[in-house]
Amino acid sequence: MTRITTGLLAAAFTVASLTIASAQAAAPAPAPAGKMKLNKQSLKDMKAKWSANKGKLKACRKDVKTKGLAGDDRWFYIEDCMGKS
């Protein structure tokens, strides 16, 4: 009788632990402060704004290539670079 009770308690504890762990893992990671989620439209708008100053855009792209940035980090760096006077 003790073995059955111990087994049932161990099983209940395991199920409870897995339920808590899966609930914690399912939460999405928050986005860093100050960075928006990029989509096609926001990238298109940024490119249109930057095309007015092609010389500065070329220099910013060169910096990005030197730093080895990719993806969203690349776009955020270019946005910051173009915003500086």
C-alpha positions in Angstrom: 0.0 0.0 0.0 2.9 2.4 0.8 4.5 1.7 -2.6 1.3 2.6 -4.4 0.8 5.8 -2.4 4.5 6.8 -3.0 4.2 6.1 -6.7 1.0 8.1 -7.0 2.6 11.0 -5.1 5.7 10.9 -7.3 3.6 10.8 -10.5 1.5 13.8 -9.3 4.6 15.8 -8.4 6.1 15.0 -11.8 2.9 16.1 -13.7 2.7 19.3 -11.6 6.3 20.1 -12.3 6.0 19.6 -16.0 2.8 21.7 -16.1 4.5 24.6 -14.4 7.6 24.3 -16.6 5.6 24.3 -19.8 3.6 27.3 -18.7 6.8 29.3 -18.0 8.3 28.3 -21.4 5.3 29.3 -23.4 5.5 33.0 -22.4 7.0 35.1 -25.3 10.1 37.1 -24.7 9.5 40.8 -24.4 11.0 43.0 -27.1 13.9 45.3 -26.1 12.8 48.8 -25.1 12.9 51.3 -27.9 12.9 48.7 -30.7 9.7 48.1 -32.7 8.8 45.0 -34.6 9.9 45.4 -38.2 7.6 44.5 -41.0 7.6 45.0 -44.8 5.8 48.4 -44.6 8.1 49.9 -41.9 11.2 48.8 -43.9 9.7 50.3 -47.0 9.0 53.6 -45.2 12.6 53.7 -43.8 14.1 53.0 -47.2 12.0 55.8 -48.8 13.1 58.3 -46.1 16.8 57.3 -46.4 16.9 57.5 -50.2 16.9 61.3 -49.9 20.5 61.2 -48.5 22.3 58.4 -50.5 25.8 59.5 -49.5 25.1 59.1 -45.8 23.2 55.8 -46.4 26.2 54.4 -48.2 28.5 55.3 -45.3 26.0 53.8 -42.8 25.9 50.6 -44.8 29.7 50.4 -44.9 29.7 50.7 -41.1 27.1 47.9 -40.9 29.3 45.6 -43.1 32.4 46.4 -41.0 30.5 45.6 -37.8 29.1 42.4 -39.3 25.5 43.2 -38.3 22.6 41.2 -39.8 18.8 41.1 -39.7 16.9 43.5 -37.5 20.1 44.7 -35.8 21.3 45.9 -39.2 18.2 47.9 -39.8 18.1 49.5 -36.4 21.8 50.5 -36.7 21.1 52.1 -40.1 18.1 53.9 -38.6 20.2 55.3 -35.8 23.1 56.2 -38.1 20.8 58.0 -40.5 19.1 59.9 -37.6 22.5 61.4 -36.5 23.4 64.7 -37.9 
